[in-house]
Amino acid sequence: MSFELPGQFAQFGEARKNGFLRVKKIKEEGGKVAGTFCTFTPQEILDAAGISPVSLCGMSEETIPAAEAHLPKNMCPLIKSSYGFAVSDKCPYTYFSDIIVGETTCDGKKKMYELLGRMKDVYLLHLPQGDRETALPQWTGEVRRFKSFLEERFGEEIPDEAIREAAKARNRERACRRRLMELQKLDPPASTGFAIYKALEGAGFYFDVNEVCKELTRLADSLESDYAAGKRPVDKSAKRILVTGCPIGGVLEKTVKAIENAGGAVVCFENCSGIKATVDSVDTDAEDIVAAVAEKYLKIGCAVMTPDKRRMDLLRRLVEEYKADGVVEIDLQACTAYAVESYTVRGLMEELDIPYMAVETDYSVSDSGQLATRLEAFLEML
């Protein structure tokens, strides 16, 4: 039995396109825009400075040939796609960005930022990549330097109270995102994982935190109402899959949709565009609000960290909370950190007695058939 999903999903599907017009309006009205690439970027600092953050992560193979004129072919497709959009001037978000905020998460991105710096002002956040006692003071210092840079670059002071208010707003947004994702804990889940991911992705192109909360709340309310009325868009027999690994926006169709076409139901995305960035909030009552912002972001579990205990702890928790029947790790080609860490994730799943498979892919469609076959076989095994 199947049902149509709420009309609001279509609205989020249009969000990226409509976002081009929104960012153009921001610029026409004298606003400022910062292009970002990573969930480690402290958005509260940008918000408090009156700067609208927008993701520049490329999710299409269209611009990769342009990127490969400067970048090696055996490089992460997300990096190549992102750089390709910038160098070919095909991304309005890059075009309208006053600055680009990068971070030292992976070597490939670090070197890409050097090249982007020839086209745009790039500020690089140096992220400590471990749990040493020096990590939080070092990262807090980086966030303070970032704040000082923005004040000098744009000639306006960023008051602590503005950061505190921005943190409260971002905490509300995280709560709204979690609420939508947590509807997948229902048995059967309230929606397909593909539709949930597209809604979360689209929400990033509204630029107004209050608007994001309003739309996500409207969607969650609609799903809850439909579910209470007996609508079940996902079959109860569908195997519950937790997806982990790299950012998956550019491979969503041939991975997540393939899982669900084969009879699975993606109930949780541990990936950085999913739940991991929302599980912790900023302590808005902290005396030092900049340090509180820094602490929240440093808690994000990512394969660039070593050791990466936070990600393993989160995966252990999510498998139980979402009652996962299996875990699929989706790694992008040439992403060494996640590819190596998949060995550790596999070991964790063996300990938990949860079936696991890892797939490595890029943005091309050439392996779509092979991936679909492998994912279907995994689901049949379950």
C-alpha positions in Angstrom: 0.0 0.0 0.0 1.4 3.4 -0.9 0.3 7.0 -0.3 1.4 10.3 -1.8 3.7 12.3 0.4 2.7 15.8 1.6 2.8 18.6 -0.9 5.4 20.4 1.3 8.0 17.9 0.1 7.8 19.4 -3.4 8.3 22.8 -1.9 11.6 21.7 -0.4 12.6 20.2 -3.7 12.4 23.6 -5.3 14.3 25.3 -2.4 17.7 25.2 -4.0 16.5 26.8 -7.2 14.4 29.4 -5.3 17.4 30.0 -3.1 19.2 31.6 -6.1 16.6 34.3 -6.2 16.7 34.7 -2.4 20.4 35.2 -2.3 20.2 37.7 -5.2 17.6 39.6 -3.2 19.9 39.6 -0.1 22.7 41.1 -2.2 20.4 43.7 -3.8 19.3 44.8 -0.4 22.8 45.3 0.8 23.2 42.1 2.7 26.3 39.9 2.9 26.8 36.3 2.0 29.4 33.7 3.1 29.9 30.5 1.2 30.6 27.5 3.4 31.5 23.8 2.9 31.3 22.1 6.3 29.2 21.5 9.4 32.2 22.6 11.5 31.7 26.2 10.3 30.3 28.1 13.3 27.1 29.6 11.8 26.2 31.5 14.9 29.2 33.9 14.3 28.1 34.6 10.8 24.5 35.1 11.9 25.5 37.5 14.6 27.5 39.4 12.0 24.5 39.7 9.7 26.0 37.4 7.1 23.9 34.8 5.4 25.7 31.4 5.2 25.1 29.2 2.2 26.5 25.8 1.3 28.8 25.7 -1.7 29.2 21.9 -1.8 28.9 20.6 -5.3 26.5 17.8 -5.9 26.7 17.2 -9.7 29.2 15.7 -12.0 28.4 18.4 -14.6 31.3 20.7 -13.5 33.9 18.0 -12.7 35.5 18.3 -16.2 36.1 22.0 -15.6 37.7 21.2 -12.2 40.0 18.5 -13.6 41.7 21.2 -15.7 43.3 22.3 -12.3 42.7 19.3 -10.0 43.8 15.7 -10.2 41.3 13.2 -11.5 41.7 10.8 -8.6 40.2 13.3 -6.1 37.0 13.4 -4.1 34.1 14.2 -6.4 32.6 16.6 -3.9 35.8 18.7 -4.0 36.0 18.6 -7.8 32.3 19.4 -8.3 32.5 22.3 -5.8 35.6 23.8 -7.4 34.1 23.2 -10.9 31.0 25.2 -10.1 33.3 28.1 -8.9 35.8 28.1 -11.7 33.1 27.7 -14.4 30.9 30.4 -12.8 27.9 28.1 -12.8 27.0 28.6 -9.1 25.2 31.8 -8.2 25.9 31.1 -4.5 29.7 31.3 -5.2 29.2 34.3 -7.4 27.3 36.2 -4.7 29.5 35.2 -1.8 31.4 38.1 -0.2 33.7 35.6 1.5 34.3 31.8 1.5 34.8 30.1 4.8 36.9 27.0 4.6 38.2 24.6 7.2 41.1 22.2 7.5 39.1 19.0 7.6 40.8 17.2 4.7 43.9 17.7 2.7 42.1 17.9 -0.6 39.8 20.7 0.5 42.7 22.6 2.0 44.5 22.7 -1.3 41.3 23.6 -3.1 40.8 26.6 -0.8 44.2 27.9 -2.0 42.9 27.9 -5.6 39.5 29.3 -4.6 41.5 32.1 -2.9 42.5 33.4 -6.3 38.9 34.0 -7.1 37.3 35.0 -3.8 38.4 36.1 -0.3 38.8 32.8 1.6 39.1 32.5 5.4 40.4 29.2 6.7 39.5 27.8 10.1 42.1 25.5 11.5 40.3 22.6 13.1 42.1 20.5 15.8 41.6 16.9 14.8 41.7 15.0 18.1 40.5 14.9 21.7 43.6 16.3 23.3 43.3 18.6 26.3 44.6 21.4 24.0 41.9 20.9 21.3 39.0 23.0 22.8 41.2 26.0 23.8 42.8 25.9 20.3 39.4 25.7 18.6 37.9 28.4 20.8 40.9 30.6 19.8 40.1 29.9 16.1 36.5 30.9 16.6 37.6 34.1 18.3 40.0 34.9 15.5 37.2 34.3 13.0 35.0 36.7 14.8 37.8 39.3 14.8 38.4 38.8 11.1 34.7 39.4 10.3 34.6 42.5 12.5 37.7 43.9 10.7 36.6 42.7 7.2 33.2 44.3 7.4 33.8 47.1 9.8 31.2 46.1 12.4 31.5 44.8 15.9 29.8 41.5 16.7 28.4 41.8 20.3 28.3 38.7 22.5 24.6 39.2 22.9 24.1 38.9 19.2 26.0 35.6 19.2 23.9 34.4 22.1 20.6 35.2 20.3 22.0 33.6 17.1 22.8 30.5 19.1 19.2 30.3 20.5 17.9 30.5 16.9 20.2 27.8 15.6 19.3 25.6 18.6 15.7 25.9 17.6 16.6 25.0 14.0 18.5 21.9 15.2 15.5 20.9 17.2 13.2 21.3 14.2 15.6 19.2 12.1 15.8 16.5 14.8 12.0 16.4 15.2 11.6 15.7 11.4 14.3 13.0 11.4 13.0 11.4 14.6 9.7 10.6 12.9 11.6 7.9 11.2 11.8 6.1 14.6 8.1 5.1 14.0 7.4 1.6 12.9 6.9 1.8 10.0 8.7 5.1 9.5 6.6 8.2 8.6 8.3 8.8 5.3 10.8 7.6 2.8 14.4 8.5 3.8 14.9 10.0 0.3 12.1 12.5 0.9 13.4 13.4 4.4 16.9 14.0 3.1 15.7 16.2 0.3 13.6 18.3 2.7 16.6 18.7 5.1 18.9 19.6 2.1 16.4 22.1 0.8 16.0 23.8 4.1 19.6 25.0 3.8 18.6 27.4 1.1 16.1 29.5 3.0 18.7 31.7 4.7 16.2 32.7 7.4 16.4 30.5 10.5 12.8 31.3 11.5 11.5 30.5 8.0 13.4 27.1 8.1 11.8 26.3 11.4 8.4 27.2 10.2 8.6 25.1 7.1 10.2 22.1 8.8 7.6 22.3 11.6 4.8 22.4 9.0 6.2 19.3 7.2 6.6 17.4 10.5 3.1 18.4 11.6 1.7 17.1 8.2 3.6 13.8 8.5 2.4 13.3 12.1 -1.2 14.1 11.1 -1.2 11.8 8.1 0.4 9.0 10.2 -2.3 9.4 13.0 -4.9 9.1 10.2 -3.5 5.8 9.2 -1.4 6.7 6.2 1.7 4.6 5.7 4.0 5.7 2.9 6.5 2.9 3.8 5.6 -0.7 4.1 5.9 -2.2 7.6 8.0 -5.1 6.2 10.7 -2.8 4.8 14.1 -3.4 6.4 15.2 -0.4 8.4 18.6 1.0 7.2 20.9 3.5 8.8 23.1 5.3 6.3 26.5 6.6 7.4 29.7 7.8 5.7 30.5 10.8 3.5 28.2 13.7 2.5 25.8 12.0 0.0 24.0 14.8 -1.7 25.7 14.1 -5.0 24.9 10.3 -4.9 21.4 10.3 -3.3 19.6 8.8 -6.3 21.9 5.8 -6.9 22.3 5.0 -3.2 19.4 6.0 -1.0 16.8 5.7 -3.7 18.3 2.4 -4.8 18.0 1.1 -1.2 14.3 2.1 -1.0 13.5 0.9 -4.5 14.8 -2.5 -3.4 12.4 -2.6 -0.4 14.5 -0.9 2.3 13.6 2.1 4.4 16.3 4.6 5.3 15.4 5.6 8.8 18.5 7.5 9.8 21.3 9.5 8.2 24.3 9.8 10.4 26.1 11.8 7.7 27.0 15.4 8.3 23.9 16.6 6.4 21.8 14.4 8.6 21.6 14.0 12.3 25.2 14.3 13.6 25.3 18.1 13.5 22.0 18.4 15.4 22.5 16.1 18.4 24.3 18.8 20.4 23.2 22.4 21.1 25.0 25.5 22.2 24.8 26.3 25.9 23.2 29.7 25.5 23.5 30.4 29.3 27.2 30.0 29.3 29.2 33.1 30.5 31.5 32.8 27.5 29.2 32.4 24.6 32.1 32.2 22.0 33.6 29.3 23.9 30.2 27.6 24.2 29.8 27.9 20.4 33.2 26.4 19.9 32.5 23.5 22.2 29.3 22.6 20.4 31.0 22.3 17.0 34.0 20.4 18.3 31.6 17.7 19.5 30.7 16.7 15.9 32.0 13.2 15.2 33.8 13.0 11.9 36.3 10.7 10.3 38.8 13.5 10.1 39.2 13.2 13.9 41.6 10.7 15.4 40.7 8.8 17.4 37.0 9.2 16.3 35.3 8.0 19.4 32.4 10.5 19.1 31.3 9.0 15.8 31.5 5.5 17.1 29.5 6.4 20.2 26.9 8.1 18.1 26.5 5.2 15.7 26.1 2.8 18.6 23.3 5.0 20.0 21.6 5.6 16.6 21.5 1.9 15.7 19.5 1.2 18.9 17.3 4.3 18.8 16.2 3.8 15.2 16.0 0.0 15.5 18.3 -0.5 12.4 18.2 -3.8 10.7 21.3 -3.0 8.7 23.9 -0.2 8.2 25.1 1.0 4.8 28.3 3.1 4.7 28.5 5.4 1.6 32.0 6.6 1.0 33.0 9.0 -1.8 35.9 7.9 -4.0 39.3 9.1 -2.8 38.0 10.1 0.7 40.8 8.4 2.6 39.5 9.2 6.1 36.1 7.6 5.7 37.4 4.7 3.6 39.9 3.8 6.3 37.5 4.3 9.1 34.9 2.0 7.5 37.1 -0.9 8.9 36.4 0.4 12.5 32.7 0.9 11.7 32.5 -2.7 10.4 34.0 -3.9 13.6 31.5 -1.9 15.7 28.6 -3.4 13.7 30.0 -6.9 14.2 30.1 -6.2 17.9 26.4 -5.0 17.8 25.5 -8.0 15.5 24.2 -5.5 12.8 24.7 -6.4 9.1 26.9 -3.9 7.4 28.1 -3.1 4.0 30.3 -0.3 2.6 30.1 1.1 -0.9 32.5 3.5 -2.6 31.3 5.6 -5.4 31.6 9.0 -7.2 29.2 11.4 -8.9 29.0 9.5 -12.3 26.1 7.3 -13.2 28.4 4.6 -14.6 28.2 2.4 -11.5 24.4 2.9 -10.8 23.4 -0.6 -12.0 26.2 -2.3 -10.1 25.3 -0.4 -6.9 21.6 -1.2 -7.2 22.5 -4.9 -7.6 24.8 -4.9 -4.5 22.3 -3.0 -2.4 19.4 -5.3 -3.4 21.5 -8.3 -2.5 22.3 -6.8 0.9 18.6 -6.2 1.6 17.7 -9.7 0.5 20.3 -11.1 2.9 18.5 -9.2 5.7 
